[in-house]
Amino acid sequence: MDATRIEEVIGEFVQLKKRGANHVGCCPFHNEKTPSFSVSPSKGFFKCFGCGESGNAVGFLMKHEHYTYPEALRWLANKYHIEIQEEKLTEEQIERNNERDALFHLSEFAQKYFASLLFDNEMGAAIGLSYFHNRGLSDKVIRDFGLGYCLDEWQNFTLHARANGYSDNVLRKTGLTIFHDDGKCFDRFRGRVMFPIYSISGRVLGFSGRVLSKEKQQAKYVNSPDSDIYNKSHILYGLFQAKNAISRLDKVYLVEGNIDVISMYQSGVENTVASCGTSLTIEQVRLMRRYTRNVTVLYDGDNAGIKAAFRAVNMLFEEGMHVRVVLFPDGDDPDSYAQKYGSSQLQQYLHDNETNFILFKTRILLNDIKNDPIRKAEVLTDIVRTIALVPDLLERTEYVAQCASLLRVPEQTLQAELAKELNRRLRATREHTPDPNDKDLADPSQPPADQPSDATATTDAAAPATHAPVAPAVQFNPALHQERHIISLLLNYGNRTYPWPMKDADGNEVRLDYTVMQIIVGDILHDQISFDDPICQAIFNEYSTRVVDGATFVDPQLFVDHPDPQVRDFAVTVMMTDYHISDNWAKKQIHVPLPEERIQADVRESILSLQLKKLDKKIDDLDRQFPYAQTDDDRLMLMAQKKQLFLRRQEIGTQLQRIYI
Ligand SMILES: [Zn+2]
């Protein structure tokens, strides 16, 4: 854990940008387009303000990669080159491991075996390795992608796996062996060159095998069937090898075949992925979007294929990606182009021929129109639908102008069509969005509206239900806000020591060293203030118990790892949102005191403000007792109490003013 740097660990899976002391990015646990996922290197944890996920590096790996605790530790040890002594698995241990684990083990075992055959086996070298060499792949790239060969025998792999303790059950589940009803079985990938498919973190999940013989009845590519560990619609081929380059260059190339990915990689275009033997899925698009918003789709020069792929591109737009496209010359794909002309030519070609997707699509469809007005109307609708998917207004306007000129229609016509389409989409989304007011009324877990809690105090029951898609109103209660701020000071700065101005026995001003925690706990206990927010109260109680017992240090990690999930969540949230100075101030050259300088003043100010708010509430309570006072004495006593509270209120007011000056 000491070696682990959380921003490096999470950075392997999420594109992070530094913002102040933290790193931020788009949350991998829920679907979002603006980043609300924050990672704190100094505190060693992450927190998503959108969906609430939080935790440390191990927690992240367990949630994101679905690792068990030991697996997550193993991953970290591997990353930071820390050796773990582990026993080699025996047959019984493999049996005992849960099934998922066994699938992972077998897949990795198979990958190593197939790869070894390329270099260590006569047939493997003669057929498999020479195939890859003929396609121009270097040994380094063959190793980087873990390529291999499955011998052209019925059971070579199956027997080898059985001999190493893998059960038929696991062989069947990974699909590496096909079992017939009569008990006979054979290797699924016999006689094929093997492309292992990796998870983002580099675990082998499945395989794609390419046939080498010319027999027509065999499929060119065979893929592993979906299993507990392999779901082809959630995987991008090559992402494991490409992810760092994608992040660094803020761009991904999307190609069709595995071999194109490898060929591009060898040509120095490392930020390339392919959809894994399927047409592009929404999950694959979201996977890309974790690393970049910029995708360039590479097409082979075949019109039918290009049009078939248009649908997939709409999905890219819907997910907020910026889409560009490169069309390869007739008969060439990225792989053949790289082989013919070499790396630098390929890179140059990509650079020179990248165009905007919407204009590209318009040009392709334009060829179909050929003076047919009905076809022209269809094309127009099709183009407008795609433009409507672009989230940015300025970009949309630009496309309308360019496409109108390409299609030779007045710009206003296209603009009107676009407005209609946008309206249609807006209506469709509203019909599918449940009214939040209905939900609140139906939800039995919500507190009843007549309960005088602060959370519901501002709810206006008489307000007419509005159907406009507005963001949920943030309920602001100054007392709660103040309470949370004080707890935030405890968690963030509780252990710091400052000299505080005090009065000694003779009334002289002296400065005495106390921790922030001692000051806050002392003042709050002295004034017998209780918190309205139960979580704040719970955290405060844990602090006060320790301070009263004489503790001078309380580890805030205690609350990050707290058994109560609400406390845990609250602690992580306030520890992630401590002082953040807006850049605007610096730009305007206004001196902003550093958080350091402000802490002491803030502690004083916060305690006094809270005291003030609680006093106001006490005065309110007294006022409410007046009508019920039976005798003049009772009334006089109430008035005396009220006067005392007023005096105290004035006193606090004066102290507060002094801080402001
Ligand atoms: Zn989230």
Residues whose N, C-alpha, C, O or C-beta is under 5 A from the ligand:
A	BS01	ZN	C27 F29 H30 C48 G50 C51 G52
